[in-house]
């Protein structure tokens, strides 16, 4: 599984516009082949900070997503409406529940 996490700080007077953009494209992301999940969180303390998480079955499906017109809309909105933007991409090699977390802690 491949995941990208975007941390986006939107200009304070542009948060409604950014939120509207996310609402208009998010459904399409979830319908995309290979999408395992797509979520948006808004920071409870810093109301103009959003975290976007996309989960993809393979690297190829994620890369296809990056070439999609809706993703280009997202990046365009980030360029115009944000003060700061950071993106991280990772491959998940293990996933699990609380038991996995306990195993990882015990192995350290």
N, CA, C and O atoms as a GROMACS GRO file, in nm:
protein
  432
    1UNK      N    1   0.085  -0.117   0.000
    1UNK     CA    2   0.000   0.000   0.000
    1UNK      C    3   0.090   0.124   0.000
    1UNK      O    4   0.195   0.126   0.063
    2UNK      N    5   0.046   0.225  -0.072
    2UNK     CA    6   0.118   0.353  -0.075
    2UNK      C    7   0.026   0.461  -0.021
    2UNK      O    8  -0.094   0.464  -0.048
    3UNK      N    9   0.086   0.551   0.056
    3UNK     CA   10   0.010   0.659   0.120
    3UNK      C   11   0.079   0.791   0.094
    3UNK      O   12   0.202   0.801   0.099
    4UNK      N   13  -0.002   0.894   0.067
    4UNK     CA   14   0.054   1.029   0.070
    4UNK      C   15  -0.021   1.109   0.174
    4UNK      O   16  -0.142   1.094   0.193
    5UNK      N   17   0.053   1.196   0.240
    5UNK     CA   18  -0.004   1.283   0.342
    5UNK      C   19   0.036   1.426   0.308
    5UNK      O   20   0.155   1.458   0.296
    6UNK      N   21  -0.062   1.510   0.291
    6UNK     CA   22  -0.038   1.652   0.265
    6UNK      C   23  -0.078   1.733   0.388
    6UNK      O   24  -0.187   1.714   0.442
    7UNK      N   25   0.009   1.821   0.430
    7UNK     CA   26  -0.026   1.916   0.535
    7UNK      C   27  -0.030   2.052   0.466
    7UNK      O   28   0.069   2.099   0.411
    8UNK      N   29  -0.146   2.115   0.471
    8UNK     CA   30  -0.170   2.237   0.395
    8UNK      C   31  -0.218   2.346   0.489
    8UNK      O   32  -0.318   2.328   0.560
    9UNK      N   33  -0.148   2.457   0.490
    9UNK     CA   34  -0.190   2.574   0.568
    9UNK      C   35  -0.250   2.673   0.469
    9UNK      O   36  -0.179   2.729   0.384
   10UNK      N   37  -0.379   2.693   0.481
   10UNK     CA   38  -0.453   2.780   0.389
   10UNK      C   39  -0.455   2.923   0.443
   10UNK      O   40  -0.460   2.945   0.564
   11UNK      N   41  -0.451   3.019   0.351
   11UNK     CA   42  -0.465   3.159   0.391
   11UNK      C   43  -0.596   3.172   0.468
   11UNK      O   44  -0.699   3.120   0.423
   12UNK      N   45  -0.595   3.240   0.583
   12UNK     CA   46  -0.713   3.243   0.670
   12UNK      C   47  -0.844   3.282   0.600
   12UNK      O   48  -0.948   3.225   0.630
   13UNK      N   49  -0.839   3.373   0.511
   13UNK     CA   50  -0.962   3.417   0.444
   13UNK      C   51  -1.000   3.330   0.324
   13UNK      O   52  -1.093   3.365   0.251
   14UNK      N   53  -0.930   3.219   0.303
   14UNK     CA   54  -0.955   3.131   0.188
   14UNK      C   55  -0.998   2.990   0.228
   14UNK      O   56  -1.009   2.903   0.142
   15UNK      N   57  -1.023   2.966   0.358
   15UNK     CA   58  -1.053   2.829   0.402
   15UNK      C   59  -1.185   2.776   0.347
   15UNK      O   60  -1.195   2.658   0.314
   16UNK      N   61  -1.286   2.860   0.335
   16UNK     CA   62  -1.415   2.815   0.282
   16UNK      C   63  -1.399   2.773   0.136
   16UNK      O   64  -1.452   2.671   0.093
   17UNK      N   65  -1.326   2.853   0.060
   17UNK     CA   66  -1.301   2.821  -0.081
   17UNK      C   67  -1.225   2.689  -0.095
   17UNK      O   68  -1.257   2.607  -0.181
   18UNK      N   69  -1.126   2.668  -0.010
   18UNK     CA   70  -1.049   2.544  -0.015
   18UNK      C   71  -1.136   2.425   0.025
   18UNK      O   72  -1.130   2.320  -0.039
   19UNK      N   73  -1.216   2.441   0.129
   19UNK     CA   74  -1.306   2.336   0.174
   19UNK      C   75  -1.404   2.298   0.063
   19UNK      O   76  -1.431   2.180   0.041
   20UNK      N   77  -1.458   2.397  -0.007
   20UNK     CA   78  -1.549   2.370  -0.119
   20UNK      C   79  -1.480   2.292  -0.230
   20UNK      O   80  -1.539   2.201  -0.288
   21UNK      N   81  -1.356   2.326  -0.259
   21UNK     CA   82  -1.279   2.255  -0.361
   21UNK      C   83  -1.261   2.109  -0.321
   21UNK      O   84  -1.281   2.019  -0.403
   22UNK      N   85  -1.224   2.085  -0.196
   22UNK     CA   86  -1.205   1.948  -0.148
   22UNK      C   87  -1.334   1.868  -0.160
   22UNK      O   88  -1.333   1.752  -0.202
   23UNK      N   89  -1.445   1.929  -0.123
   23UNK     CA   90  -1.574   1.858  -0.129
   23UNK      C   91  -1.609   1.820  -0.273
   23UNK      O   92  -1.667   1.714  -0.297
   24UNK      N   93  -1.575   1.906  -0.367
   24UNK     CA   94  -1.613   1.881  -0.506
   24UNK      C   95  -1.530   1.770  -0.571
   24UNK      O   96  -1.577   1.708  -0.667
   25UNK      N   97  -1.410   1.742  -0.522
   25UNK     CA   98  -1.324   1.642  -0.586
   25UNK      C   99  -1.307   1.514  -0.504
   25UNK      O  100  -1.269   1.411  -0.560
   26UNK      N  101  -1.332   1.517  -0.377
   26UNK     CA  102  -1.305   1.402  -0.290
   26UNK      C  103  -1.381   1.277  -0.332
   26UNK      O  104  -1.325   1.167  -0.331
   27UNK      N  105  -1.507   1.291  -0.369
   27UNK     CA  106  -1.586   1.174  -0.408
   27UNK      C  107  -1.524   1.102  -0.528
   27UNK      O  108  -1.523   0.978  -0.534
   28UNK      N  109  -1.471   1.180  -0.621
   28UNK     CA  110  -1.408   1.120  -0.739
   28UNK      C  111  -1.281   1.043  -0.701
   28UNK      O  112  -1.253   0.938  -0.758
   29UNK      N  113  -1.206   1.095  -0.605
   29UNK     CA  114  -1.087   1.023  -0.560
   29UNK      C  115  -1.125   0.887  -0.503
   29UNK      O  116  -1.060   0.786  -0.532
   30UNK      N  117  -1.229   0.884  -0.421
   30UNK     CA  118  -1.270   0.758  -0.359
   30UNK      C  119  -1.319   0.655  -0.460
   30UNK      O  120  -1.310   0.535  -0.435
   31UNK      N  121  -1.369   0.700  -0.573
   31UNK     CA  122  -1.418   0.610  -0.678
   31UNK      C  123  -1.307   0.557  -0.767
   31UNK      O  124  -1.329   0.463  -0.843
   32UNK      N  125  -1.190   0.616  -0.760
   32UNK     CA  126  -1.080   0.580  -0.850
   32UNK      C  127  -1.032   0.437  -0.827
   32UNK      O  128  -1.027   0.390  -0.713
   33UNK      N  129  -0.998   0.369  -0.935
   33UNK     CA  130  -0.947   0.233  -0.925
   33UNK      C  131  -0.817   0.234  -0.844
   33UNK      O  132  -0.726   0.312  -0.872
   34UNK      N  133  -0.810   0.147  -0.745
   34UNK     CA  134  -0.690   0.136  -0.662
   34UNK      C  135  -0.691   0.224  -0.539
   34UNK      O  136  -0.600   0.214  -0.456
   35UNK      N  137  -0.792   0.310  -0.524
   35UNK     CA  138  -0.799   0.395  -0.405
   35UNK      C  139  -0.854   0.312  -0.289
   35UNK      O  140  -0.963   0.256  -0.297
   36UNK      N  141  -0.777   0.305  -0.182
   36UNK     CA  142  -0.818   0.232  -0.062
   36UNK      C  143  -0.881   0.324   0.041
   36UNK      O  144  -0.952   0.278   0.131
   37UNK      N  145  -0.854   0.453   0.029
   37UNK     CA  146  -0.909   0.550   0.123
   37UNK      C  147  -0.861   0.689   0.092
   37UNK      O  148  -0.752   0.708   0.038
   38UNK      N  149  -0.943   0.784   0.126
   38UNK     CA  150  -0.908   0.924   0.104
   38UNK      C  151  -0.978   1.004   0.212
   38UNK      O  152  -1.100   0.997   0.224
   39UNK      N  153  -0.902   1.078   0.291
   39UNK     CA  154  -0.964   1.153   0.400
   39UNK      C  155  -0.901   1.291   0.414
   39UNK      O  156  -0.786   1.314   0.377
   40UNK      N  157  -0.981   1.380   0.468
   40UNK     CA  158  -0.939   1.517   0.493
   40UNK      C  159  -0.971   1.548   0.638
   40UNK      O  160  -1.082   1.525   0.685
   41UNK      N  161  -0.872   1.602   0.709
   41UNK     CA  162  -0.890   1.642   0.848
   41UNK      C  163  -0.858   1.790   0.860
   41UNK      O  164  -0.767   1.841   0.794
   42UNK      N  165  -0.932   1.856   0.944
   42UNK     CA  166  -0.906   1.997   0.971
   42UNK      C  167  -0.860   2.010   1.115
   42UNK      O  168  -0.925   1.958   1.206
   43UNK      N  169  -0.749   2.078   1.136
   43UNK     CA  170  -0.692   2.093   1.269
   43UNK      C  171  -0.791   2.166   1.360
   43UNK      O  172  -0.848   2.268   1.321
   44UNK      N  173  -0.810   2.115   1.480
   44UNK     CA  174  -0.906   2.177   1.572
   44UNK      C  175  -0.853   2.305   1.634
   44UNK      O  176  -0.931   2.392   1.674
   45UNK      N  177  -0.722   2.319   1.640
   45UNK     CA  178  -0.660   2.439   1.697
   45UNK      C  179  -0.633   2.544   1.590
   45UNK      O  180  -0.667   2.661   1.606
   46UNK      N  181  -0.572   2.501   1.482
   46UNK     CA  182  -0.536   2.590   1.372
   46UNK      C  183  -0.636   2.567   1.259
   46UNK      O  184  -0.613   2.482   1.172
   47UNK      N  185  -0.744   2.641   1.260
   47UNK     CA  186  -0.857   2.617   1.170
   47UNK      C  187  -0.822   2.628   1.022
   47UNK      O  188  -0.898   2.581   0.937
   48UNK      N  189  -0.709   2.688   0.990
   48UNK     CA  190  -0.672   2.701   0.849
   48UNK      C  191  -0.571   2.593   0.806
   48UNK      O  192  -0.511   2.603   0.699
   49UNK      N  193  -0.553   2.490   0.889
   49UNK     CA  194  -0.461   2.381   0.857
   49UNK      C  195  -0.538   2.253   0.829
   49UNK      O  196  -0.621   2.210   0.909
   50UNK      N  197  -0.511   2.194   0.714
   50UNK     CA  198  -0.577   2.073   0.669
   50UNK      C  199  -0.473   1.962   0.649
   50UNK      O  200  -0.358   1.990   0.612
   51UNK      N  201  -0.514   1.838   0.673
   51UNK     CA  202  -0.432   1.723   0.641
   51UNK      C  203  -0.513   1.635   0.547
   51UNK      O  204  -0.626   1.597   0.576
   52UNK      N  205  -0.453   1.603   0.433
   52UNK     CA  206  -0.517   1.519   0.332
   52UNK      C  207  -0.437   1.389   0.324
   52UNK      O  208  -0.315   1.391   0.312
   53UNK      N  209  -0.508   1.276   0.332
   53UNK     CA  210  -0.442   1.146   0.327
   53UNK      C  211  -0.505   1.063   0.216
   53UNK      O  212  -0.626   1.040   0.214
   54UNK      N  213  -0.422   1.018   0.123
   54UNK     CA  214  -0.466   0.928   0.017
   54UNK      C  215  -0.397   0.794   0.033
   54UNK      O  216  -0.276   0.787   0.051
   55UNK      N  217  -0.475   0.686   0.026
   55UNK     CA  218  -0.422   0.550   0.040
   55UNK      C  219  -0.447   0.475  -0.091
   55UNK      O  220  -0.560   0.471  -0.140
   56UNK      N  221  -0.340   0.415  -0.145
   56UNK     CA  222  -0.348   0.353  -0.277
   56UNK      C  223  -0.295   0.211  -0.274
   56UNK      O  224  -0.199   0.182  -0.203
   57UNK      N  225  -0.359   0.125  -0.350
   57UNK     CA  226  -0.323  -0.017  -0.353
   57UNK      C  227  -0.180  -0.039  -0.402
   57UNK      O  228  -0.107  -0.120  -0.346
   58UNK      N  229  -0.140   0.033  -0.507
   58UNK     CA  230  -0.006   0.019  -0.564
   58UNK      C  231   0.053   0.156  -0.595
   58UNK      O  232  -0.018   0.257  -0.598
   59UNK      N  233   0.182   0.158  -0.618
   59UNK     CA  234   0.248   0.282  -0.659
   59UNK      C  235   0.192   0.330  -0.793
   59UNK      O  236   0.175   0.450  -0.814
   60UNK      N  237   0.164   0.237  -0.882
   60UNK     CA  238   0.113   0.272  -1.014
   60UNK      C  239  -0.024   0.340  -1.006
   60UNK      O  240  -0.050   0.436  -1.078
   61UNK      N  241  -0.112   0.291  -0.917
   61UNK     CA  242  -0.244   0.354  -0.905
   61UNK      C  243  -0.231   0.493  -0.843
   61UNK      O  244  -0.306   0.584  -0.878
   62UNK      N  245  -0.137   0.509  -0.751
   62UNK     CA  246  -0.115   0.641  -0.693
   62UNK      C  247  -0.059   0.737  -0.798
   62UNK      O  248  -0.103   0.852  -0.806
   63UNK      N  249   0.036   0.691  -0.877
   63UNK     CA  250   0.094   0.776  -0.981
   63UNK      C  251  -0.011   0.814  -1.086
   63UNK      O  252  -0.011   0.927  -1.136
   64UNK      N  253  -0.101   0.722  -1.118
   64UNK     CA  254  -0.211   0.753  -1.210
   64UNK      C  255  -0.299   0.862  -1.150
   64UNK      O  256  -0.344   0.953  -1.221
   65UNK      N  257  -0.325   0.852  -1.021
   65UNK     CA  258  -0.403   0.953  -0.949
   65UNK      C  259  -0.338   1.091  -0.960
   65UNK      O  260  -0.407   1.192  -0.978
   66UNK      N  261  -0.204   1.096  -0.951
   66UNK     CA  262  -0.133   1.223  -0.960
   66UNK      C  263  -0.148   1.289  -1.097
   66UNK      O  264  -0.128   1.409  -1.110
   67UNK      N  265  -0.184   1.211  -1.197
   67UNK     CA  266  -0.202   1.265  -1.333
   67UNK      C  267  -0.347   1.297  -1.364
   67UNK      O  268  -0.378   1.346  -1.473
   68UNK      N  269  -0.436   1.269  -1.271
   68UNK     CA  270  -0.579   1.291  -1.288
   68UNK      C  271  -0.613   1.439  -1.282
   68UNK      O  272  -0.548   1.514  -1.209
   69UNK      N  273  -0.712   1.482  -1.357
   69UNK     CA  274  -0.749   1.624  -1.360
   69UNK      C  275  -0.800   1.674  -1.224
   69UNK      O  276  -0.777   1.790  -1.190
   70UNK      N  277  -0.868   1.589  -1.148
   70UNK     CA  278  -0.914   1.632  -1.015
   70UNK      C  279  -0.797   1.656  -0.921
   70UNK      O  280  -0.801   1.749  -0.840
   71UNK      N  281  -0.692   1.576  -0.932
   71UNK     CA  282  -0.572   1.598  -0.851
   71UNK      C  283  -0.506   1.730  -0.892
   71UNK      O  284  -0.457   1.804  -0.807
   72UNK      N  285  -0.506   1.759  -1.021
   72UNK     CA  286  -0.451   1.886  -1.068
   72UNK      C  287  -0.531   2.004  -1.012
   72UNK      O  288  -0.473   2.109  -0.983
   73UNK      N  289  -0.662   1.987  -0.997
   73UNK     CA  290  -0.745   2.091  -0.935
   73UNK      C  291  -0.701   2.111  -0.790
   73UNK      O  292  -0.688   2.224  -0.743
   74UNK      N  293  -0.679   2.000  -0.718
   74UNK     CA  294  -0.633   2.009  -0.580
   74UNK      C  295  -0.501   2.084  -0.571
   74UNK      O  296  -0.487   2.175  -0.489
   75UNK      N  297  -0.406   2.048  -0.654
   75UNK     CA  298  -0.274   2.114  -0.651
   75UNK      C  299  -0.287   2.260  -0.691
   75UNK      O  300  -0.218   2.346  -0.635
   76UNK      N  301  -0.373   2.290  -0.786
   76UNK     CA  302  -0.396   2.430  -0.824
   76UNK      C  303  -0.454   2.510  -0.709
   76UNK      O  304  -0.413   2.624  -0.685
   77UNK      N  305  -0.550   2.451  -0.638
   77UNK     CA  306  -0.607   2.519  -0.521
   77UNK      C  307  -0.502   2.541  -0.414
   77UNK      O  308  -0.499   2.647  -0.351
   78UNK      N  309  -0.417   2.442  -0.393
   78UNK     CA  310  -0.310   2.456  -0.294
   78UNK      C  311  -0.217   2.570  -0.332
   78UNK      O  312  -0.179   2.651  -0.248
   79UNK      N  313  -0.180   2.577  -0.458
   79UNK     CA  314  -0.089   2.684  -0.505
   79UNK      C  315  -0.148   2.823  -0.483
   79UNK      O  316  -0.077   2.916  -0.444
   80UNK      N  317  -0.276   2.836  -0.510
   80UNK     CA  318  -0.340   2.968  -0.504
   80UNK      C  319  -0.383   3.005  -0.362
   80UNK      O  320  -0.374   3.121  -0.323
   81UNK      N  321  -0.431   2.908  -0.286
   81UNK     CA  322  -0.496   2.938  -0.158
   81UNK      C  323  -0.411   2.914  -0.034
   81UNK      O  324  -0.450   2.954   0.076
   82UNK      N  325  -0.294   2.851  -0.050
   82UNK     CA  326  -0.219   2.814   0.070
   82UNK      C  327  -0.105   2.910   0.101
   82UNK      O  328  -0.053   2.981   0.015
   83UNK      N  329  -0.068   2.908   0.229
   83UNK     CA  330   0.050   2.979   0.277
   83UNK      C  331   0.170   2.885   0.282
   83UNK      O  332   0.284   2.926   0.264
   84UNK      N  333   0.141   2.756   0.308
   84UNK     CA  334   0.246   2.657   0.326
   84UNK      C  335   0.190   2.520   0.289
   84UNK      O  336   0.072   2.493   0.308
   85UNK      N  337   0.277   2.434   0.235
   85UNK     CA  338   0.234   2.303   0.189
   85UNK      C  339   0.350   2.205   0.205
   85UNK      O  340   0.464   2.235   0.172
   86UNK      N  341   0.317   2.087   0.257
   86UNK     CA  342   0.417   1.980   0.272
   86UNK      C  343   0.351   1.849   0.235
   86UNK      O  344   0.236   1.824   0.271
   87UNK      N  345   0.424   1.766   0.161
   87UNK     CA  346   0.370   1.636   0.122
   87UNK      C  347   0.473   1.528   0.149
   87UNK      O  348   0.592   1.544   0.121
   88UNK      N  349   0.425   1.416   0.205
   88UNK     CA  350   0.509   1.299   0.229
   88UNK      C  351   0.444   1.180   0.162
   88UNK      O  352   0.322   1.165   0.165
   89UNK      N  353   0.527   1.094   0.103
   89UNK     CA  354   0.479   0.972   0.039
   89UNK      C  355   0.552   0.855   0.104
   89UNK      O  356   0.673   0.861   0.126
   90UNK      N  357   0.477   0.748   0.133
   90UNK     CA  358   0.538   0.633   0.200
   90UNK      C  359   0.476   0.504   0.150
   90UNK      O  360   0.361   0.499   0.108
   91UNK      N  361   0.557   0.398   0.154
   91UNK     CA  362   0.507   0.264   0.128
   91UNK      C  363   0.484   0.197   0.263
   91UNK      O  364   0.573   0.196   0.349
   92UNK      N  365   0.368   0.140   0.281
   92UNK     CA  366   0.336   0.071   0.405
   92UNK      C  367   0.377  -0.075   0.387
   92UNK      O  368   0.325  -0.145   0.300
   93UNK      N  369   0.469  -0.119   0.469
   93UNK     CA  370   0.515  -0.257   0.460
   93UNK      C  371   0.446  -0.348   0.560
   93UNK      O  372   0.444  -0.470   0.542
   94UNK      N  373   0.389  -0.291   0.663
   94UNK     CA  374   0.313  -0.367   0.762
   94UNK      C  375   0.192  -0.284   0.802
   94UNK      O  376   0.199  -0.162   0.811
   95UNK      N  377   0.084  -0.352   0.826
   95UNK     CA  378  -0.031  -0.285   0.884
   95UNK      C  379  -0.100  -0.384   0.976
   95UNK      O  380  -0.089  -0.505   0.959
   96UNK      N  381  -0.170  -0.333   1.072
   96UNK     CA  382  -0.237  -0.420   1.167
   96UNK      C  383  -0.307  -0.339   1.274
   96UNK      O  384  -0.331  -0.219   1.259
   97UNK      N  385  -0.339  -0.405   1.379
   97UNK     CA  386  -0.414  -0.343   1.487
   97UNK      C  387  -0.323  -0.316   1.606
   97UNK      O  388  -0.201  -0.300   1.592
   98UNK      N  389  -0.382  -0.310   1.720
   98UNK     CA  390  -0.309  -0.286   1.844
   98UNK      C  391  -0.200  -0.391   1.866
   98UNK      O  392  -0.096  -0.361   1.923
   99UNK      N  393  -0.225  -0.513   1.822
   99UNK     CA  394  -0.125  -0.619   1.839
   99UNK      C  395   0.003  -0.586   1.762
   99UNK      O  396   0.112  -0.610   1.813
  100UNK      N  397  -0.008  -0.532   1.642
  100UNK     CA  398   0.109  -0.492   1.566
  100UNK      C  399   0.185  -0.382   1.640
  100UNK      O  400   0.308  -0.385   1.647
  101UNK      N  401   0.113  -0.287   1.695
  101UNK     CA  402   0.178  -0.179   1.771
  101UNK      C  403   0.252  -0.236   1.890
  101UNK      O  404   0.364  -0.195   1.919
  102UNK      N  405   0.192  -0.329   1.960
  102UNK     CA  406   0.258  -0.391   2.075
  102UNK      C  407   0.383  -0.468   2.032
  102UNK      O  408   0.485  -0.463   2.100
  103UNK      N  409   0.374  -0.540   1.920
  103UNK     CA  410   0.490  -0.614   1.869
  103UNK      C  411   0.604  -0.519   1.836
  103UNK      O  412   0.720  -0.548   1.866
  104UNK      N  413   0.572  -0.408   1.774
  104UNK     CA  414   0.675  -0.312   1.734
  104UNK      C  415   0.742  -0.251   1.857
  104UNK      O  416   0.863  -0.232   1.859
  105UNK      N  417   0.664  -0.221   1.960
  105UNK     CA  418   0.720  -0.165   2.082
  105UNK      C  419   0.807  -0.268   2.152
  105UNK      O  420   0.914  -0.235   2.203
  106UNK      N  421   0.762  -0.392   2.155
  106UNK     CA  422   0.837  -0.497   2.222
  106UNK      C  423   0.968  -0.529   2.150
  106UNK      O  424   1.066  -0.568   2.214
  107UNK      N  425   0.970  -0.512   2.019
  107UNK     CA  426   1.091  -0.545   1.944
  107UNK      C  427   1.198  -0.437   1.952
  107UNK      O  428   1.309  -0.457   1.902
  108UNK      N  429   1.167  -0.325   2.013
  108UNK     CA  430   1.267  -0.217   2.021
  108UNK      C  431   1.352  -0.230   2.140
  108UNK      O  432   1.441  -0.148   2.163
   0.00000   0.00000   0.00000
